[in-house]
Amino acid sequence: MIELQNVSKSYTIKGGRRNILNGVSMALPWDNIAILGRNGAGKSTFLRMIAGIEEPDGGDIRRNKTISWPLGFRGSFHRELSGVENVRFVARIYGQDTEEMVEKVRDFAELGQFYHEPVKTYSSGMGARLAFGVSMAVNFEVYLVDEIMAVGDARFKAKSKKAFQDRLPYSRLVMVSHSMNNLREYCQTGLVLDSGKMTYYEDIEDAIKRYEQLNEA
C-alpha cells in the first residue's frame, strides 16, 4: 500500500531539533491503520508526508494506491476562489464529472450560499467540511483521516460516519485521533510514533496499550 524507505523528517524547535522519523523503513499493510503518539510526536506531519503535501528530509515514500489528502485539510484550496470553483478545479485534476462532483459536495458540505464565496471567508469548520466533502466525492483507495470526527454538529458527524462506512468495503483508512473509541471502531492495526521511531502493531489494542504507557512516562 505505502512503503517508507529510510525516511527521515525533523523540525527546528527552540533549543534544537525534533525528530519525527529517523531513518524509518517499513511497508504498511492493506489495513485500516491507527497512528498514535504523544502530542508533538508528528502524527499529522506523517499523514501530510503520506499524502505528498510535505516531503521527507531524506529517504523515499512509495505509493501504489490512490491516496487522499488528510480529510479536513484545506491547505490545497485556492483562497481567492469560491468553494465551488475549487471543487471544479479538483474534479478536473482527478478526472471526475465536474457538475456531478459540484452537486455531491454541495449536498454533503452544507455550506449554503458560502459555497459560492471565496474560501478565505470560511471559518475553519466550514473549510474542513468543504475539504471533507471533496474527499468523499472522489473514490480514493486510501483515505487519510486527522480528527475529522470533531467537525460539525451531531447530524454532520453522523453523516461523516456513514460516508466512512460506505467506503470501508473497498477502501482503507490511515487515521489520527485522540479518541481511542474511534480508533477501535475503524482500525485493526496501529503505528506508534515516539522520538523518531515508528513501531507497527498487528493488534490495535497493543498499539493503544503502548501509547498509554508513553503518556504515563
C-alpha positions as CSV (number, residue, x, y, z in Angstrom):
1,M,0.0,0.0,0.0
2,I,2.6,2.5,1.2
3,E,6.3,1.9,1.6
4,L,8.8,4.0,3.6
5,Q,12.4,3.6,2.6
6,N,14.9,5.1,5.1
7,V,12.6,8.1,5.7
8,S,13.8,10.9,7.9
9,K,11.9,14.1,9.0
10,S,12.7,16.7,11.6
11,Y,11.9,20.2,12.6
12,T,13.9,23.0,14.2
13,I,12.5,23.9,17.6
14,K,13.7,26.2,20.4
15,G,16.8,24.6,21.8
16,G,17.4,22.1,18.9
17,R,15.6,19.8,16.5
18,R,12.7,17.4,17.0
19,N,12.9,14.1,15.2
20,I,9.6,12.9,13.6
21,L,11.1,10.0,11.7
22,N,14.8,8.9,11.9
23,G,15.7,6.6,9.0
24,V,12.4,4.6,9.1
25,S,11.9,1.7,6.6
26,M,8.5,0.0,6.6
27,A,5.8,-1.4,4.3
28,L,2.4,-0.5,5.6
29,P,-0.2,-3.4,5.1
30,W,-3.5,-3.1,3.4
31,D,-5.4,-2.5,6.7
32,N,-7.1,0.3,8.5
33,I,-4.2,1.8,10.5
34,A,-4.3,4.0,13.5
35,I,-1.5,6.5,14.1
36,L,-0.7,7.1,17.8
37,G,1.8,9.2,19.6
38,R,2.1,11.9,22.2
39,N,1.5,15.5,21.4
40,G,4.3,16.7,19.1
41,A,5.3,13.2,18.0
42,G,4.5,14.1,14.4
43,K,1.2,12.2,13.7
44,S,-0.3,14.9,11.5
45,T,3.1,15.6,9.8
46,F,3.3,11.9,9.0
47,L,-0.1,12.0,7.3
48,R,0.9,15.0,5.2
49,M,4.0,13.1,4.1
50,I,2.0,10.1,3.1
51,A,-0.3,12.5,1.1
52,G,2.7,14.1,-0.6
53,I,1.9,17.5,0.9
54,E,5.2,17.5,2.8
55,E,8.4,16.0,1.7
56,P,10.8,13.9,3.9
57,D,14.2,15.3,4.7
58,G,15.7,12.1,3.4
59,G,14.6,8.8,2.0
60,D,11.6,7.9,-0.2
61,I,7.9,7.2,0.2
62,R,6.4,4.9,-2.4
63,R,2.6,4.6,-3.0
64,N,0.8,2.1,-5.2
65,K,-2.7,3.2,-4.3
66,T,-4.6,6.4,-4.8
67,I,-4.4,8.4,-1.6
68,S,-6.5,11.3,-0.4
69,W,-5.2,14.5,1.3
70,P,-5.9,14.5,5.0
71,L,-9.7,14.8,5.4
72,G,-10.4,18.3,6.6
73,F,-7.1,19.7,5.3
74,R,-7.8,22.8,3.2
75,G,-4.3,24.0,2.6
76,S,-4.5,22.9,-1.1
77,F,-7.5,25.1,-1.8
78,H,-7.0,28.5,-3.6
79,R,-8.2,31.0,-1.0
80,E,-9.3,33.6,-3.6
81,L,-11.6,31.1,-5.4
82,S,-15.0,30.2,-4.2
83,G,-15.8,26.7,-2.8
84,V,-17.5,25.7,-6.0
85,E,-14.6,26.9,-8.1
86,N,-12.2,24.9,-6.0
87,V,-14.4,21.8,-6.4
88,R,-14.4,22.2,-10.2
89,F,-10.6,22.5,-10.2
90,V,-10.2,19.3,-8.1
91,A,-12.7,17.5,-10.3
92,R,-10.6,18.3,-13.4
93,I,-7.4,17.1,-11.7
94,Y,-8.9,13.8,-10.7
95,G,-10.9,13.2,-13.9
96,Q,-14.3,13.5,-12.3
97,D,-17.5,14.6,-13.8
98,T,-17.4,18.3,-12.9
99,E,-21.0,19.1,-12.3
100,E,-21.8,15.8,-10.7
101,M,-19.0,16.5,-8.2
102,V,-20.2,20.0,-7.6
103,E,-23.6,18.7,-6.6
104,K,-22.2,15.9,-4.4
105,V,-20.1,18.4,-2.5
106,R,-22.9,20.9,-2.3
107,D,-25.2,18.3,-0.7
108,F,-22.5,16.9,1.6
109,A,-20.8,20.1,2.9
110,E,-24.0,22.1,3.5
111,L,-22.3,25.4,3.1
112,G,-25.3,27.2,1.7
113,Q,-24.5,30.5,-0.1
114,F,-20.9,30.3,1.2
115,Y,-20.3,27.6,-1.4
116,H,-20.1,30.5,-3.9
117,E,-18.0,32.7,-1.7
118,P,-14.2,32.9,-1.6
119,V,-12.6,30.2,0.6
120,K,-10.7,32.9,2.5
121,T,-14.1,34.0,4.1
122,Y,-14.7,30.5,5.5
123,S,-14.4,29.6,9.2
124,S,-12.0,26.7,10.0
125,G,-15.0,24.4,10.4
126,M,-16.5,25.4,7.0
127,G,-13.2,24.9,5.3
128,A,-12.9,21.4,6.9
129,R,-16.4,20.5,5.8
130,L,-15.6,21.6,2.2
131,A,-12.4,19.5,2.2
132,F,-14.2,16.5,3.7
133,G,-17.0,16.8,1.1
134,V,-14.4,17.0,-1.7
135,S,-12.6,14.0,-0.4
136,M,-15.8,11.9,-0.1
137,A,-16.7,12.9,-3.7
138,V,-13.5,11.2,-5.1
139,N,-13.2,7.4,-4.8
140,F,-9.7,7.1,-3.3
141,E,-8.3,3.7,-2.3
142,V,-6.8,5.1,0.9
143,Y,-8.3,7.9,3.0
144,L,-6.2,9.9,5.4
145,V,-8.1,11.0,8.5
146,D,-7.0,13.6,11.0
147,E,-9.6,14.2,13.7
148,I,-12.3,14.8,11.2
149,M,-15.0,13.4,13.6
150,A,-14.7,16.6,15.6
151,V,-16.0,18.7,12.7
152,G,-19.7,19.8,12.6
153,D,-22.8,19.2,14.7
154,A,-24.1,15.7,15.7
155,R,-26.0,15.3,12.4
156,F,-22.9,16.2,10.3
157,K,-20.8,13.8,12.4
158,A,-23.4,11.0,11.7
159,K,-23.3,11.7,8.0
160,S,-19.5,11.7,8.1
161,K,-19.5,8.3,9.9
162,K,-21.9,6.8,7.3
163,A,-19.6,8.1,4.5
164,F,-16.7,6.2,6.0
165,Q,-18.7,3.1,6.5
166,D,-19.8,3.2,2.8
167,R,-16.2,3.2,1.7
168,L,-14.7,0.6,4.1
169,P,-15.6,-2.4,1.9
170,Y,-13.2,-1.2,-0.9
171,S,-11.0,1.5,0.7
172,R,-8.8,1.7,3.7
173,L,-8.1,4.4,6.3
174,V,-5.0,5.8,7.9
175,M,-6.4,7.6,11.0
176,V,-5.1,10.0,13.6
177,S,-7.5,10.6,16.5
178,H,-7.3,11.3,20.3
179,S,-10.5,9.2,20.6
180,M,-9.5,5.6,21.3
181,N,-13.1,4.6,20.7
182,N,-12.9,6.0,17.1
183,L,-9.6,4.2,16.5
184,R,-11.0,0.9,17.9
185,E,-14.1,1.3,15.7
186,Y,-12.3,1.9,12.4
187,C,-8.8,0.4,12.8
188,Q,-7.5,-3.1,13.2
189,T,-3.7,-2.3,13.4
190,G,-1.6,0.6,14.7
191,L,1.6,2.6,14.4
192,V,3.1,4.3,17.4
193,L,5.4,7.3,16.8
194,D,8.0,8.1,19.5
195,S,11.2,10.0,19.3
196,G,11.8,9.5,15.6
197,K,10.9,5.8,15.8
198,M,7.9,4.0,14.3
199,T,6.6,0.7,15.7
200,Y,3.9,-1.3,14.0
201,Y,1.4,-3.4,16.0
202,E,-0.9,-6.0,14.3
203,D,-3.4,-5.6,17.1
204,I,-4.9,-2.1,17.7
205,E,-5.2,-2.9,21.4
206,D,-1.4,-3.5,21.6
207,A,-0.8,-0.1,19.9
208,I,-3.2,1.7,22.3
209,K,-1.5,0.0,25.3
210,R,1.9,1.2,24.2
211,Y,0.5,4.7,23.6
212,E,-0.9,4.8,27.1
213,Q,2.4,3.7,28.5
214,L,4.1,6.6,26.8
215,N,1.6,9.1,28.2
216,E,2.3,7.7,31.7
217,A,6.0,8.0,31.4
